[in-house]
Amino acid sequence: MAKKTRVLRRGPRSLLPSSYLIKALAHHGPRYECENCGDTMFVRYESGLCPLCFNGRRGAIASDEVPQPVPEHLALAGVLDDPVLER
């Protein structure tokens, strides 16, 4: 007798519950801490911040660096010229 394979269908039955994913990462995956708030992350972002801190939704970012004023006409210099944005 051939082994039956279950075909995943589109819709809610083919989705992986996020709670299962979080439990699996918590038990077997690496953990990182946000450099600002110390919250647990399972993915290390280049900035070292969790998504909430990166988007400014968790208050001010704790930093030793003093912000440097930039002339208004140079505020987006380097951002708009980025070749990655041209794709």
PDB file as gemmi writes it, atoms N, CA and C in Angstrom:
CRYST1    1.000    1.000    1.000  90.00  90.00  90.00 P 1                      
ATOM      1  N   MET A   1       0.831  -1.175   0.000  1.00  0.00           N  
ATOM      2  CA  MET A   1       0.000   0.000   0.000  1.00  0.00           C  
ATOM      3  C   MET A   1       0.879   1.242   0.000  1.00  0.00           C  
ATOM      4  N   ALA A   2       0.588   2.165  -0.905  1.00  0.00           N  
ATOM      5  CA  ALA A   2       1.391   3.386  -1.033  1.00  0.00           C  
ATOM      6  C   ALA A   2       1.106   4.333   0.125  1.00  0.00           C  
ATOM      7  N   LYS A   3       2.145   5.032   0.517  1.00  0.00           N  
ATOM      8  CA  LYS A   3       1.998   6.000   1.597  1.00  0.00           C  
ATOM      9  C   LYS A   3       1.257   7.232   1.082  1.00  0.00           C  
ATOM     10  N   LYS A   4       0.264   7.672   1.819  1.00  0.00           N  
ATOM     11  CA  LYS A   4      -0.502   8.847   1.417  1.00  0.00           C  
ATOM     12  C   LYS A   4       0.222  10.108   1.863  1.00  0.00           C  
ATOM     13  N   THR A   5       0.267  11.064   0.984  1.00  0.00           N  
ATOM     14  CA  THR A   5       0.848  12.363   1.338  1.00  0.00           C  
ATOM     15  C   THR A   5      -0.259  13.390   1.373  1.00  0.00           C  
ATOM     16  N   ARG A   6      -0.198  14.217   2.359  1.00  0.00           N  
ATOM     17  CA  ARG A   6      -1.230  15.234   2.501  1.00  0.00           C  
ATOM     18  C   ARG A   6      -0.866  16.438   1.634  1.00  0.00           C  
ATOM     19  N   VAL A   7      -1.791  16.855   0.829  1.00  0.00           N  
ATOM     20  CA  VAL A   7      -1.596  18.014  -0.037  1.00  0.00           C  
ATOM     21  C   VAL A   7      -2.047  19.256   0.716  1.00  0.00           C  
ATOM     22  N   LEU A   8      -1.150  20.213   0.831  1.00  0.00           N  
ATOM     23  CA  LEU A   8      -1.516  21.459   1.508  1.00  0.00           C  
ATOM     24  C   LEU A   8      -2.394  22.288   0.587  1.00  0.00           C  
ATOM     25  N   ARG A   9      -3.467  22.757   1.113  1.00  0.00           N  
ATOM     26  CA  ARG A   9      -4.389  23.572   0.336  1.00  0.00           C  
ATOM     27  C   ARG A   9      -4.202  25.032   0.678  1.00  0.00           C  
ATOM     28  N   ARG A  10      -4.606  25.865  -0.207  1.00  0.00           N  
ATOM     29  CA  ARG A  10      -4.569  27.297   0.078  1.00  0.00           C  
ATOM     30  C   ARG A  10      -5.653  27.629   1.083  1.00  0.00           C  
ATOM     31  N   GLY A  11      -5.391  28.602   1.866  1.00  0.00           N  
ATOM     32  CA  GLY A  11      -6.360  28.993   2.884  1.00  0.00           C  
ATOM     33  C   GLY A  11      -5.775  28.801   4.273  1.00  0.00           C  
ATOM     34  N   PRO A  12      -6.592  28.935   5.291  1.00  0.00           N  
ATOM     35  CA  PRO A  12      -6.103  28.878   6.659  1.00  0.00           C  
ATOM     36  C   PRO A  12      -5.454  27.551   7.045  1.00  0.00           C  
ATOM     37  N   ARG A  13      -5.813  26.459   6.392  1.00  0.00           N  
ATOM     38  CA  ARG A  13      -5.239  25.166   6.766  1.00  0.00           C  
ATOM     39  C   ARG A  13      -3.781  25.027   6.359  1.00  0.00           C  
ATOM     40  N   SER A  14      -3.334  25.791   5.401  1.00  0.00           N  
ATOM     41  CA  SER A  14      -1.957  25.671   4.954  1.00  0.00           C  
ATOM     42  C   SER A  14      -1.019  26.649   5.659  1.00  0.00           C  
ATOM     43  N   LEU A  15      -1.538  27.418   6.578  1.00  0.00           N  
ATOM     44  CA  LEU A  15      -0.712  28.384   7.282  1.00  0.00           C  
ATOM     45  C   LEU A  15      -0.086  27.767   8.523  1.00  0.00           C  
ATOM     46  N   LEU A  16       1.115  28.180   8.828  1.00  0.00           N  
ATOM     47  CA  LEU A  16       1.795  27.757  10.034  1.00  0.00           C  
ATOM     48  C   LEU A  16       1.444  28.747  11.142  1.00  0.00           C  
ATOM     49  N   PRO A  17       0.891  28.292  12.237  1.00  0.00           N  
ATOM     50  CA  PRO A  17       0.515  29.224  13.307  1.00  0.00           C  
ATOM     51  C   PRO A  17       1.738  29.954  13.851  1.00  0.00           C  
ATOM     52  N   SER A  18       1.627  31.253  14.034  1.00  0.00           N  
ATOM     53  CA  SER A  18       2.768  32.038  14.502  1.00  0.00           C  
ATOM     54  C   SER A  18       3.189  31.631  15.904  1.00  0.00           C  
ATOM     55  N   SER A  19       2.257  31.167  16.719  1.00  0.00           N  
ATOM     56  CA  SER A  19       2.621  30.732  18.070  1.00  0.00           C  
ATOM     57  C   SER A  19       3.554  29.516  18.012  1.00  0.00           C  
ATOM     58  N   TYR A  20       3.339  28.617  17.053  1.00  0.00           N  
ATOM     59  CA  TYR A  20       4.217  27.460  16.881  1.00  0.00           C  
ATOM     60  C   TYR A  20       5.614  27.913  16.467  1.00  0.00           C  
ATOM     61  N   LEU A  21       5.670  28.875  15.568  1.00  0.00           N  
ATOM     62  CA  LEU A  21       6.949  29.385  15.092  1.00  0.00           C  
ATOM     63  C   LEU A  21       7.723  30.057  16.222  1.00  0.00           C  
ATOM     64  N   ILE A  22       7.043  30.862  17.036  1.00  0.00           N  
ATOM     65  CA  ILE A  22       7.699  31.547  18.150  1.00  0.00           C  
ATOM     66  C   ILE A  22       8.217  30.524  19.159  1.00  0.00           C  
ATOM     67  N   LYS A  23       7.430  29.499  19.464  1.00  0.00           N  
ATOM     68  CA  LYS A  23       7.873  28.465  20.404  1.00  0.00           C  
ATOM     69  C   LYS A  23       9.098  27.729  19.871  1.00  0.00           C  
ATOM     70  N   ALA A  24       9.088  27.405  18.586  1.00  0.00           N  
ATOM     71  CA  ALA A  24      10.222  26.694  17.990  1.00  0.00           C  
ATOM     72  C   ALA A  24      11.486  27.546  18.023  1.00  0.00           C  
ATOM     73  N   LEU A  25      11.371  28.818  17.694  1.00  0.00           N  
ATOM     74  CA  LEU A  25      12.533  29.699  17.737  1.00  0.00           C  
ATOM     75  C   LEU A  25      13.026  29.905  19.166  1.00  0.00           C  
ATOM     76  N   ALA A  26      12.109  30.010  20.109  1.00  0.00           N  
ATOM     77  CA  ALA A  26      12.492  30.222  21.507  1.00  0.00           C  
ATOM     78  C   ALA A  26      13.254  29.017  22.065  1.00  0.00           C  
ATOM     79  N   HIS A  27      12.904  27.813  21.619  1.00  0.00           N  
ATOM     80  CA  HIS A  27      13.562  26.617  22.137  1.00  0.00           C  
ATOM     81  C   HIS A  27      14.845  26.264  21.393  1.00  0.00           C  
ATOM     82  N   HIS A  28      14.897  26.528  20.091  1.00  0.00           N  
ATOM     83  CA  HIS A  28      16.015  26.034  19.291  1.00  0.00           C  
ATOM     84  C   HIS A  28      16.802  27.115  18.563  1.00  0.00           C  
ATOM     85  N   GLY A  29      16.271  28.306  18.447  1.00  0.00           N  
ATOM     86  CA  GLY A  29      16.934  29.338  17.661  1.00  0.00           C  
ATOM     87  C   GLY A  29      17.789  30.269  18.500  1.00  0.00           C  
ATOM     88  N   PRO A  30      18.646  31.038  17.841  1.00  0.00           N  
ATOM     89  CA  PRO A  30      19.458  32.019  18.577  1.00  0.00           C  
ATOM     90  C   PRO A  30      18.585  33.179  19.054  1.00  0.00           C  
ATOM     91  N   ARG A  31      19.002  33.806  20.120  1.00  0.00           N  
ATOM     92  CA  ARG A  31      18.279  34.967  20.652  1.00  0.00           C  
ATOM     93  C   ARG A  31      19.204  36.164  20.660  1.00  0.00           C  
ATOM     94  N   TYR A  32      18.639  37.298  20.353  1.00  0.00           N  
ATOM     95  CA  TYR A  32      19.375  38.559  20.358  1.00  0.00           C  
ATOM     96  C   TYR A  32      18.597  39.555  21.191  1.00  0.00           C  
ATOM     97  N   GLU A  33      19.288  40.587  21.667  1.00  0.00           N  
ATOM     98  CA  GLU A  33      18.631  41.637  22.431  1.00  0.00           C  
ATOM     99  C   GLU A  33      18.706  42.944  21.669  1.00  0.00           C  
ATOM    100  N   CYS A  34      17.635  43.711  21.743  1.00  0.00           N  
ATOM    101  CA  CYS A  34      17.607  45.044  21.150  1.00  0.00           C  
ATOM    102  C   CYS A  34      18.586  45.917  21.928  1.00  0.00           C  
ATOM    103  N   GLU A  35      19.397  46.680  21.211  1.00  0.00           N  
ATOM    104  CA  GLU A  35      20.385  47.536  21.862  1.00  0.00           C  
ATOM    105  C   GLU A  35      19.754  48.711  22.587  1.00  0.00           C  
ATOM    106  N   ASN A  36      18.491  49.005  22.303  1.00  0.00           N  
ATOM    107  CA  ASN A  36      17.828  50.139  22.940  1.00  0.00           C  
ATOM    108  C   ASN A  36      16.989  49.709  24.135  1.00  0.00           C  
ATOM    109  N   CYS A  37      16.070  48.787  23.926  1.00  0.00           N  
ATOM    110  CA  CYS A  37      15.121  48.422  24.986  1.00  0.00           C  
ATOM    111  C   CYS A  37      15.432  47.078  25.637  1.00  0.00           C  
ATOM    112  N   GLY A  38      16.301  46.261  25.033  1.00  0.00           N  
ATOM    113  CA  GLY A  38      16.639  44.960  25.601  1.00  0.00           C  
ATOM    114  C   GLY A  38      15.631  43.869  25.317  1.00  0.00           C  
ATOM    115  N   ASP A  39      14.669  44.125  24.452  1.00  0.00           N  
ATOM    116  CA  ASP A  39      13.659  43.142  24.108  1.00  0.00           C  
ATOM    117  C   ASP A  39      14.293  41.988  23.330  1.00  0.00           C  
ATOM    118  N   THR A  40      13.734  40.787  23.463  1.00  0.00           N  
ATOM    119  CA  THR A  40      14.252  39.607  22.779  1.00  0.00           C  
ATOM    120  C   THR A  40      13.873  39.630  21.309  1.00  0.00           C  
ATOM    121  N   MET A  41      14.855  39.329  20.458  1.00  0.00           N  
ATOM    122  CA  MET A  41      14.624  39.232  19.011  1.00  0.00           C  
ATOM    123  C   MET A  41      15.159  37.888  18.545  1.00  0.00           C  
ATOM    124  N   PHE A  42      14.532  37.322  17.528  1.00  0.00           N  
ATOM    125  CA  PHE A  42      15.003  36.072  16.944  1.00  0.00           C  
ATOM    126  C   PHE A  42      15.754  36.319  15.643  1.00  0.00           C  
ATOM    127  N   VAL A  43      15.696  37.538  15.135  1.00  0.00           N  
ATOM    128  CA  VAL A  43      16.420  37.933  13.933  1.00  0.00           C  
ATOM    129  C   VAL A  43      17.262  39.142  14.296  1.00  0.00           C  
ATOM    130  N   ARG A  44      18.550  39.094  13.983  1.00  0.00           N  
ATOM    131  CA  ARG A  44      19.447  40.215  14.292  1.00  0.00           C  
ATOM    132  C   ARG A  44      19.457  41.159  13.102  1.00  0.00           C  
ATOM    133  N   TYR A  45      18.989  42.371  13.326  1.00  0.00           N  
ATOM    134  CA  TYR A  45      18.971  43.373  12.275  1.00  0.00           C  
ATOM    135  C   TYR A  45      20.280  44.137  12.271  1.00  0.00           C  
ATOM    136  N   GLU A  46      20.634  44.730  11.150  1.00  0.00           N  
ATOM    137  CA  GLU A  46      21.891  45.441  11.015  1.00  0.00           C  
ATOM    138  C   GLU A  46      22.000  46.593  12.013  1.00  0.00           C  
ATOM    139  N   SER A  47      20.889  47.253  12.304  1.00  0.00           N  
ATOM    140  CA  SER A  47      20.905  48.377  13.238  1.00  0.00           C  
ATOM    141  C   SER A  47      21.049  47.926  14.686  1.00  0.00           C  
ATOM    142  N   GLY A  48      20.744  46.664  14.977  1.00  0.00           N  
ATOM    143  CA  GLY A  48      20.789  46.176  16.346  1.00  0.00           C  
ATOM    144  C   GLY A  48      19.544  46.518  17.134  1.00  0.00           C  
ATOM    145  N   LEU A  49      18.559  47.120  16.490  1.00  0.00           N  
ATOM    146  CA  LEU A  49      17.322  47.529  17.148  1.00  0.00           C  
ATOM    147  C   LEU A  49      16.172  46.614  16.743  1.00  0.00           C  
ATOM    148  N   CYS A  50      15.211  46.457  17.662  1.00  0.00           N  
ATOM    149  CA  CYS A  50      13.998  45.721  17.316  1.00  0.00           C  
ATOM    150  C   CYS A  50      13.161  46.601  16.378  1.00  0.00           C  
ATOM    151  N   PRO A  51      12.204  46.028  15.665  1.00  0.00           N  
ATOM    152  CA  PRO A  51      11.403  46.827  14.734  1.00  0.00           C  
ATOM    153  C   PRO A  51      10.692  48.014  15.386  1.00  0.00           C  
ATOM    154  N   LEU A  52      10.221  47.850  16.625  1.00  0.00           N  
ATOM    155  CA  LEU A  52       9.530  48.958  17.285  1.00  0.00           C  
ATOM    156  C   LEU A  52      10.471  50.117  17.585  1.00  0.00           C  
ATOM    157  N   CYS A  53      11.666  49.828  18.073  1.00  0.00           N  
ATOM    158  CA  CYS A  53      12.637  50.897  18.352  1.00  0.00           C  
ATOM    159  C   CYS A  53      13.131  51.530  17.049  1.00  0.00           C  
ATOM    160  N   PHE A  54      13.356  50.703  16.034  1.00  0.00           N  
ATOM    161  CA  PHE A  54      13.846  51.222  14.757  1.00  0.00           C  
ATOM    162  C   PHE A  54      12.860  52.207  14.143  1.00  0.00           C  
ATOM    163  N   ASN A  55      11.567  51.938  14.305  1.00  0.00           N  
ATOM    164  CA  ASN A  55      10.532  52.812  13.755  1.00  0.00           C  
ATOM    165  C   ASN A  55      10.106  53.918  14.710  1.00  0.00           C  
ATOM    166  N   GLY A  56      10.778  54.030  15.857  1.00  0.00           N  
ATOM    167  CA  GLY A  56      10.500  55.117  16.788  1.00  0.00           C  
ATOM    168  C   GLY A  56       9.227  54.952  17.586  1.00  0.00           C  
ATOM    169  N   ARG A  57       8.736  53.750  17.742  1.00  0.00           N  
ATOM    170  CA  ARG A  57       7.486  53.526  18.472  1.00  0.00           C  
ATOM    171  C   ARG A  57       7.704  53.180  19.933  1.00  0.00           C  
ATOM    172  N   ARG A  58       8.956  53.089  20.376  1.00  0.00           N  
ATOM    173  CA  ARG A  58       9.243  52.751  21.767  1.00  0.00           C  
ATOM    174  C   ARG A  58      10.007  53.860  22.464  1.00  0.00           C  
ATOM    175  N   GLY A  59       9.831  55.062  22.058  1.00  0.00           N  
ATOM    176  CA  GLY A  59      10.525  56.159  22.719  1.00  0.00           C  
ATOM    177  C   GLY A  59      11.857  56.461  22.069  1.00  0.00           C  
ATOM    178  N   ALA A  60      12.605  57.317  22.730  1.00  0.00           N  
ATOM    179  CA  ALA A  60      13.889  57.768  22.184  1.00  0.00           C  
ATOM    180  C   ALA A  60      14.909  56.640  22.224  1.00  0.00           C  
ATOM    181  N   ILE A  61      15.778  56.628  21.247  1.00  0.00           N  
ATOM    182  CA  ILE A  61      16.838  55.637  21.170  1.00  0.00           C  
ATOM    183  C   ILE A  61      17.975  56.076  22.072  1.00  0.00           C  
ATOM    184  N   ALA A  62      18.399  55.175  22.950  1.00  0.00           N  
ATOM    185  CA  ALA A  62      19.499  55.473  23.859  1.00  0.00           C  
ATOM    186  C   ALA A  62      20.806  55.413  23.076  1.00  0.00           C  
ATOM    187  N   SER A  63      21.511  56.525  23.030  1.00  0.00           N  
ATOM    188  CA  SER A  63      22.749  56.583  22.269  1.00  0.00           C  
ATOM    189  C   SER A  63      23.699  57.569  22.916  1.00  0.00           C  
ATOM    190  N   ASP A  64      24.993  57.265  22.808  1.00  0.00           N  
ATOM    191  CA  ASP A  64      26.018  58.169  23.325  1.00  0.00           C  
ATOM    192  C   ASP A  64      26.399  59.231  22.296  1.00  0.00           C  
ATOM    193  N   GLU A  65      25.993  59.029  21.053  1.00  0.00           N  
ATOM    194  CA  GLU A  65      26.351  59.962  19.991  1.00  0.00           C  
ATOM    195  C   GLU A  65      25.490  61.218  20.069  1.00  0.00           C  
ATOM    196  N   VAL A  66      26.127  62.348  19.834  1.00  0.00           N  
ATOM    197  CA  VAL A  66      25.409  63.619  19.796  1.00  0.00           C  
ATOM    198  C   VAL A  66      24.964  63.859  18.362  1.00  0.00           C  
ATOM    199  N   PRO A  67      23.678  64.128  18.122  1.00  0.00           N  
ATOM    200  CA  PRO A  67      23.233  64.363  16.758  1.00  0.00           C  
ATOM    201  C   PRO A  67      23.900  65.600  16.159  1.00  0.00           C  
ATOM    202  N   GLN A  68      24.295  65.490  14.916  1.00  0.00           N  
ATOM    203  CA  GLN A  68      24.948  66.596  14.220  1.00  0.00           C  
ATOM    204  C   GLN A  68      23.941  67.279  13.309  1.00  0.00           C  
ATOM    205  N   PRO A  69      23.835  68.599  13.395  1.00  0.00           N  
ATOM    206  CA  PRO A  69      22.913  69.293  12.488  1.00  0.00           C  
ATOM    207  C   PRO A  69      23.382  69.182  11.036  1.00  0.00           C  
ATOM    208  N   VAL A  70      22.433  69.036  10.149  1.00  0.00           N  
ATOM    209  CA  VAL A  70      22.727  68.914   8.727  1.00  0.00           C  
ATOM    210  C   VAL A  70      21.954  70.002   8.006  1.00  0.00           C  
ATOM    211  N   PRO A  71      22.603  70.702   7.065  1.00  0.00           N  
ATOM    212  CA  PRO A  71      21.863  71.713   6.301  1.00  0.00           C  
ATOM    213  C   PRO A  71      20.675  71.080   5.585  1.00  0.00           C  
ATOM    214  N   GLU A  72      19.613  71.834   5.483  1.00  0.00           N  
ATOM    215  CA  GLU A  72      18.369  71.303   4.923  1.00  0.00           C  
ATOM    216  C   GLU A  72      18.539  70.757   3.510  1.00  0.00           C  
ATOM    217  N   HIS A  73      19.358  71.414   2.694  1.00  0.00           N  
ATOM    218  CA  HIS A  73      19.521  70.956   1.316  1.00  0.00           C  
ATOM    219  C   HIS A  73      20.323  69.653   1.218  1.00  0.00           C  
ATOM    220  N   LEU A  74      20.979  69.230   2.306  1.00  0.00           N  
ATOM    221  CA  LEU A  74      21.740  67.977   2.310  1.00  0.00           C  
ATOM    222  C   LEU A  74      21.055  66.875   3.123  1.00  0.00           C  
ATOM    223  N   ALA A  75      19.830  67.103   3.567  1.00  0.00           N  
ATOM    224  CA  ALA A  75      19.152  66.155   4.460  1.00  0.00           C  
ATOM    225  C   ALA A  75      18.999  64.770   3.834  1.00  0.00           C  
ATOM    226  N   LEU A  76      18.742  64.685   2.547  1.00  0.00           N  
ATOM    227  CA  LEU A  76      18.557  63.387   1.890  1.00  0.00           C  
ATOM    228  C   LEU A  76      19.729  63.009   0.983  1.00  0.00           C  
ATOM    229  N   ALA A  77      20.835  63.701   1.108  1.00  0.00           N  
ATOM    230  CA  ALA A  77      22.012  63.378   0.303  1.00  0.00           C  
ATOM    231  C   ALA A  77      22.509  61.989   0.683  1.00  0.00           C  
ATOM    232  N   GLY A  78      22.775  61.181  -0.296  1.00  0.00           N  
ATOM    233  CA  GLY A  78      23.223  59.823  -0.056  1.00  0.00           C  
ATOM    234  C   GLY A  78      22.083  58.834   0.017  1.00  0.00           C  
ATOM    235  N   VAL A  79      20.894  59.294   0.371  1.00  0.00           N  
ATOM    236  CA  VAL A  79      19.743  58.402   0.432  1.00  0.00           C  
ATOM    237  C   VAL A  79      19.109  58.290  -0.939  1.00  0.00           C  
ATOM    238  N   LEU A  80      18.839  59.430  -1.558  1.00  0.00           N  
ATOM    239  CA  LEU A  80      18.210  59.415  -2.876  1.00  0.00           C  
ATOM    240  C   LEU A  80      19.160  58.971  -3.976  1.00  0.00           C  
ATOM    241  N   ASP A  81      20.460  59.064  -3.729  1.00  0.00           N  
ATOM    242  CA  ASP A  81      21.454  58.655  -4.727  1.00  0.00           C  
ATOM    243  C   ASP A  81      21.842  57.186  -4.603  1.00  0.00           C  
ATOM    244  N   ASP A  82      21.228  56.474  -3.705  1.00  0.00           N  
ATOM    245  CA  ASP A  82      21.582  55.084  -3.465  1.00  0.00           C  
ATOM    246  C   ASP A  82      21.184  54.228  -4.669  1.00  0.00           C  
ATOM    247  N   PRO A  83      22.119  53.485  -5.278  1.00  0.00           N  
ATOM    248  CA  PRO A  83      21.785  52.679  -6.456  1.00  0.00           C  
ATOM    249  C   PRO A  83      20.818  51.535  -6.144  1.00  0.00           C  
ATOM    250  N   VAL A  84      20.705  51.131  -4.894  1.00  0.00           N  
ATOM    251  CA  VAL A  84      19.761  50.071  -4.537  1.00  0.00           C  
ATOM    252  C   VAL A  84      18.337  50.525  -4.778  1.00  0.00           C  
ATOM    253  N   LEU A  85      18.066  51.813  -4.624  1.00  0.00           N  
ATOM    254  CA  LEU A  85      16.714  52.343  -4.809  1.00  0.00           C  
ATOM    255  C   LEU A  85      16.317  52.389  -6.285  1.00  0.00           C  
ATOM    256  N   GLU A  86      17.271  52.270  -7.186  1.00  0.00           N  
ATOM    257  CA  GLU A  86      16.997  52.358  -8.614  1.00  0.00           C  
ATOM    258  C   GLU A  86      16.427  51.056  -9.173  1.00  0.00           C  
ATOM    259  N   ARG A  87      16.448  49.999  -8.419  1.00  0.00           N  
ATOM    260  CA  ARG A  87      15.982  48.681  -8.909  1.00  0.00           C  
ATOM    261  C   ARG A  87      14.518  48.664  -9.134  1.00  0.00           C  
TER     262      ARG A  87                                                      
END                                                                             
